[in-house]
Every structure is written in C-alpha cells, then in structure tokens.
C-alpha cells in the first residue's frame, strides 16, 4: 500500500470512527441556556473524542494495512 492510498484509507477510517464515537457521553444542556439549542450537549468533550478516534483509527488502519500487505485482502482482482 503506497503512502497516498494509505493516507486516504486512514482519513476514511478516521471519519467513520469519529461519527461512531461522537454520541458517547452526550447529555443535553439544562433548559434555559441562552444561545444554545435545546438538544445541544452541555459538555461535548471534543478533544477527548478526537484523541480516542485517532487511537482507534490507527489500530484499525494498522490491521487493514497488515491484511493488504499479507495478501489477505486483494483489490486487484486476481
């Protein structure tokens, strides 16, 4: 797997994981918070979620990269 394909694969995996991790630990803000929508989270903890997302994406990417390089997954058709 070349660096361009590997980078693109990592970005795709990262975005899939971030949308999976975002809902964890979300609690709506208290009623009456001015300037916030009623369903907006009180404390989204985005930095922690991005760090967890990056760690999970690295592990998934390493497994995918190993599987491609080991020949377990073949996208070439033969």
VEXSE-69076 format. One line per 10 residues: number of its first residue (from 1); their letters; for each residue x, y negated, z negated of N, C-alpha, C, O. Coordinates in nm, 4 decimals. Atoms other than C-alpha are relative to their C-alpha. Last residue first. Layout:
N
NUM	a	X Y Z X Y Z X Y Z X Y Z ~ ...
***
This chain:
78
78	xxxxxxxxxx	-0.0567 -0.1311 -0.0364 -0.6541 1.1714 0.9277 0.0495 0.0746 -0.1207 0.1000 0.1861 -0.1080 ~ 0.0878 -0.0880 -0.0752 -0.8948 0.8817 0.8821 0.0588 0.1341 0.0374 -0.0124 0.2173 0.0936 ~ -0.0479 -0.0021 -0.1381 -0.6500 0.6081 0.7786 -0.0808 0.0962 0.0875 -0.0728 0.0881 0.2101 ~ 0.0853 0.0881 -0.0772 -0.8270 0.5239 0.4521 0.0344 0.0013 0.1485 -0.0265 -0.0722 0.2263 ~ -0.0575 0.0327 -0.1295 -0.6802 0.8160 0.2610 -0.1010 -0.0826 0.0787 -0.2119 -0.0371 0.1066 ~ 0.0965 0.0816 -0.0732 -0.7351 0.8667 -0.1095 0.0662 -0.0414 0.1294 0.1776 -0.0937 0.1290 ~ 0.1305 -0.0481 0.0437 -0.5496 1.1485 -0.2868 -0.1137 -0.0746 0.0689 -0.2216 -0.0191 0.0898 ~ 0.0746 -0.0641 -0.1080 -0.2398 1.0761 -0.0807 -0.1348 0.0543 -0.0414 -0.1994 0.1240 0.0369 ~ -0.0114 -0.1448 0.0153 -0.0148 1.0053 -0.3792 -0.0741 0.0756 0.1098 -0.0608 0.1975 0.1200 ~ -0.1381 -0.0390 -0.0283 0.0283 0.6434 -0.2670 0.0226 0.1506 -0.0133 0.1105 0.2055 0.0531
68	xxxxxxxxxx	-0.0277 0.0245 -0.1420 -0.3486 0.5916 -0.2473 0.1409 0.0473 0.0351 0.1603 0.1144 0.1365 ~ 0.0793 -0.0944 -0.0794 -0.4162 0.7564 -0.5845 0.0261 -0.0175 0.1490 0.0336 0.0813 0.2220 ~ -0.0603 -0.1325 0.0119 -0.1289 0.5664 -0.7516 -0.0744 0.1008 0.0883 -0.0115 0.1821 0.1561 ~ -0.1264 0.0046 -0.0735 -0.2605 0.2352 -0.6200 0.0704 0.1356 -0.0039 0.1229 0.1815 0.0975 ~ 0.0333 0.0006 -0.1427 -0.6126 0.3165 -0.7405 0.1264 0.0013 0.0853 0.1330 0.0728 0.1853 ~ 0.0533 -0.1327 -0.0332 -0.4845 0.4121 -1.0867 -0.0324 0.0084 0.1493 -0.0009 0.1082 0.2141 ~ -0.1116 -0.0956 0.0061 -0.2689 0.0986 -1.1062 -0.0460 0.1411 0.0356 0.0238 0.2130 0.1072 ~ -0.0829 0.0178 -0.1192 -0.5604 -0.1155 -0.9857 0.1170 0.0972 0.0003 0.1502 0.1531 0.1049 ~ 0.0728 -0.0574 -0.1141 -0.7941 0.0275 -1.2525 0.0830 -0.0108 0.1272 0.0864 0.0830 0.2069 ~ 0.0046 -0.1463 0.0181 -0.5361 -0.0421 -1.5256 -0.0701 0.0661 0.1186 -0.0205 0.1649 0.1728
58	xxxxxxxxxx	-0.1355 -0.0528 -0.0219 -0.4655 -0.3931 -1.3960 0.0005 0.1514 -0.0105 0.0610 0.2193 0.0725 ~ -0.0251 0.0002 -0.1448 -0.8392 -0.4671 -1.3668 0.1388 0.0537 0.0314 0.1562 0.1246 0.1305 ~ 0.0751 -0.1116 -0.0582 -0.8960 -0.3626 -1.7297 0.0277 0.0097 0.1494 0.0454 0.1195 0.2021 ~ -0.0560 -0.1265 0.0481 -0.6199 -0.5932 -1.8523 -0.0687 0.1211 0.0613 -0.0024 0.2150 0.1052 ~ -0.1291 -0.0181 -0.0655 -0.7330 -0.8841 -1.6335 0.0642 0.1314 -0.0428 0.1201 0.2026 0.0406 ~ 0.0226 -0.0321 -0.1408 -1.0935 -0.8474 -1.7467 0.1314 0.0278 0.0713 0.1414 0.1240 0.1474 ~ 0.0446 -0.1400 -0.0015 -0.9883 -0.8405 -2.1125 -0.0218 0.0468 0.1435 0.0157 0.1584 0.1794 ~ -0.1153 -0.0811 0.0383 -0.7928 -1.1640 -2.0624 -0.0348 0.1491 0.0025 0.0426 0.2307 0.0525 ~ -0.0918 -0.0019 -0.1139 -1.0807 -1.3237 -1.8688 0.1234 0.0835 -0.0307 0.1745 0.1523 0.0576 ~ 0.0589 -0.0851 -0.1039 -1.3264 -1.2212 -2.1435 0.0893 0.0069 0.1233 0.1002 0.1129 0.1850
48	xxxxxxxxxx	-0.0120 -0.1394 0.0431 -1.1006 -1.3656 -2.4142 -0.0537 0.0943 0.1070 0.0070 0.1977 0.1348 ~ -0.1431 -0.0328 -0.0042 -1.0687 -1.6953 -2.2257 0.0232 0.1453 -0.0400 0.1012 0.2157 0.0242 ~ -0.0457 -0.0286 -0.1358 -1.4435 -1.7025 -2.1579 0.1477 0.0375 0.0070 0.1847 0.1248 0.0855 ~ -0.1303 -0.0659 0.0155 -1.5532 -1.6752 -2.5216 0.0595 0.0389 0.1351 0.1005 0.1533 0.1546 ~ -0.0216 -0.0997 -0.1062 -1.9168 -1.7636 -2.4256 0.1329 0.0755 -0.0101 0.1445 0.1840 0.0470 ~ -0.1462 -0.0115 -0.0054 -2.0020 -1.9300 -2.7607 0.0349 0.1059 0.1050 0.0356 0.2247 0.0728 ~ -0.0529 0.0930 0.0994 -2.3638 -2.0525 -2.7756 0.1533 -0.0035 0.0057 0.2128 -0.1112 0.0065 ~ -0.0612 -0.0622 0.1170 -2.4686 -1.8836 -2.4520 0.0603 -0.1046 -0.0942 0.1123 -0.2073 -0.0506 ~ -0.1461 0.0130 -0.0029 -2.7022 -2.0826 -2.2253 0.0608 0.0643 -0.1246 0.0069 0.0484 -0.2342 ~ -0.0650 -0.1306 -0.0028 -3.0579 -1.9455 -2.2142 0.1513 -0.0054 0.0004 0.2161 0.0984 0.0137
38	xxxxxxxxxx	0.0478 -0.0850 0.1090 -3.2351 -2.2630 -2.3269 0.0714 0.1346 -0.0037 0.0893 0.1910 -0.1116 ~ 0.1187 -0.0754 -0.0393 -3.0239 -2.4834 -2.1015 -0.0377 0.0949 -0.1132 0.0462 0.1303 -0.1959 ~ -0.0224 -0.1408 -0.0349 -2.7827 -2.7144 -2.2756 -0.1317 0.0638 0.0409 -0.2379 0.0304 -0.0115 ~ -0.0887 -0.0144 -0.1151 -2.7721 -3.0944 -2.2877 0.0295 0.1419 0.0403 0.1104 0.1640 0.1304 ~ 0.0194 0.0923 -0.1115 -2.9162 -3.1278 -2.6365 0.1027 0.0234 0.1109 0.2211 0.0446 0.0845 ~ -0.1314 0.0518 -0.0365 -2.9105 -2.8153 -2.8498 -0.0161 -0.0926 0.1190 -0.0558 -0.0481 0.2268 ~ -0.0198 0.1396 0.0302 -3.2701 -2.7923 -2.9696 0.1394 -0.0528 0.0272 0.1673 -0.1689 -0.0027 ~ 0.0952 0.0923 -0.0628 -3.3099 -2.4190 -2.9924 0.0350 -0.1429 -0.0397 0.0749 -0.1687 -0.1533 ~ 0.1166 0.0336 0.0818 -3.0002 -2.2350 -3.1034 -0.0889 -0.0977 0.0767 -0.0415 -0.1757 0.1594 ~ -0.0202 0.1101 0.0935 -2.7688 -2.1059 -2.8347 -0.1288 -0.0269 -0.0764 -0.2372 0.0142 -0.0351
28	xxxxxxxxxx	0.0486 0.1323 -0.0435 -2.8282 -1.7665 -2.6777 0.0247 -0.1054 -0.1076 0.0304 -0.0747 -0.2267 ~ 0.1150 0.0326 0.0828 -2.6019 -1.4779 -2.7798 -0.0475 -0.1387 0.0420 0.0341 -0.2292 0.0593 ~ 0.0683 0.1265 -0.0283 -2.3621 -1.3205 -2.5338 -0.1211 -0.0124 -0.0919 -0.2070 0.0755 -0.0980 ~ -0.0086 0.0935 0.1107 -2.1360 -1.0519 -2.6795 -0.0695 -0.1327 0.0215 -0.0417 -0.2282 -0.0510 ~ -0.0291 -0.0537 0.1331 -2.0880 -0.8628 -2.3533 0.0114 -0.1117 -0.1034 0.0810 -0.2107 -0.0811 ~ 0.1164 -0.0040 0.0902 -2.2647 -1.0232 -2.0525 0.0305 0.0465 -0.1425 -0.0530 0.0278 -0.2310 ~ 0.0624 0.1264 0.0409 -1.9399 -1.1374 -1.8829 -0.1191 0.0136 -0.0956 -0.1296 -0.0675 -0.1877 ~ -0.0378 0.0384 0.1360 -1.7616 -0.7994 -1.8812 -0.0760 -0.1236 -0.0497 -0.0977 -0.1377 -0.1701 ~ 0.0418 -0.1044 0.0926 -1.9295 -0.6435 -1.5746 0.0225 -0.0431 -0.1451 -0.0570 -0.0092 -0.2328 ~ 0.1461 0.0025 0.0047 -1.9104 -0.9615 -1.3684 -0.0561 0.1100 -0.0890 -0.1700 0.1008 -0.1348
18	xxxxxxxxxx	0.0425 0.1198 0.0724 -1.5430 -0.9885 -1.4625 -0.1527 -0.0084 -0.0070 -0.2072 -0.0496 -0.1094 ~ -0.0099 -0.0187 0.1449 -1.4808 -0.6238 -1.3646 -0.0494 -0.1238 -0.0747 -0.1150 -0.1099 -0.1779 ~ 0.0993 -0.0995 0.0407 -1.6097 -0.6639 -1.0100 0.0000 0.0178 -0.1513 -0.1058 0.0280 -0.2135 ~ 0.1327 0.0619 -0.0061 -1.4154 -0.9879 -0.9702 -0.1093 0.0986 -0.0384 -0.2065 0.0605 -0.1037 ~ 0.0130 0.0982 0.1081 -1.0922 -0.8257 -1.0914 -0.1390 -0.0619 -0.0016 -0.1995 -0.0748 -0.1080 ~ 0.0224 -0.0727 0.1253 -1.1364 -0.5212 -0.8646 -0.0229 -0.0976 -0.1138 -0.1113 -0.0765 -0.1969 ~ 0.1343 -0.0595 -0.0083 -1.1761 -0.7472 -0.5602 -0.0329 0.0742 -0.1287 -0.1429 0.0602 -0.1821 ~ 0.0974 0.1089 0.0116 -0.8742 -0.9560 -0.6596 -0.1424 0.0552 0.0030 -0.2277 0.0118 -0.0745 ~ 0.0043 0.0458 0.1389 -0.6640 -0.6439 -0.7216 -0.1049 -0.1084 -0.0184 -0.1790 -0.1060 -0.1167 ~ 0.0673 -0.1034 0.0789 -0.7544 -0.4965 -0.3827 -0.0125 -0.0427 -0.1453 -0.1169 -0.0230 -0.2074
8	xxxxxxxx	0.1425 0.0103 -0.0324 -0.6603 -0.8216 -0.2102 -0.0810 0.1027 -0.0799 -0.1905 0.0730 -0.1276 ~ 0.0517 0.1230 0.0618 -0.3253 -0.8211 -0.3898 -0.1493 -0.0156 0.0255 -0.2244 -0.0506 -0.0656 ~ 0.0026 -0.0197 0.1448 -0.2570 -0.4579 -0.2983 -0.0561 -0.1205 -0.0729 -0.1340 -0.1058 -0.1670 ~ 0.1142 -0.0890 0.0269 -0.3533 -0.5181 0.0650 -0.0129 0.0236 -0.1496 -0.1242 0.0264 -0.2023 ~ 0.1210 0.0746 -0.0348 -0.1165 -0.8143 0.0791 -0.1253 0.0828 -0.0283 -0.2218 0.0333 -0.0866 ~ 0.0299 0.0991 0.1027 0.1605 -0.6385 -0.1141 -0.1275 -0.0782 0.0312 -0.1995 -0.1174 -0.0606 ~ -0.0793 0.1213 -0.0088 0.1533 -0.3312 0.1064 -0.0426 -0.1029 -0.1035 -0.1455 -0.0873 -0.1691 ~ 0.0860 0.1161 0.0000 0.0000 0.0000 0.0000 0.0911 -0.1230 0.0000 0.1757 -0.1378 -0.0882
***
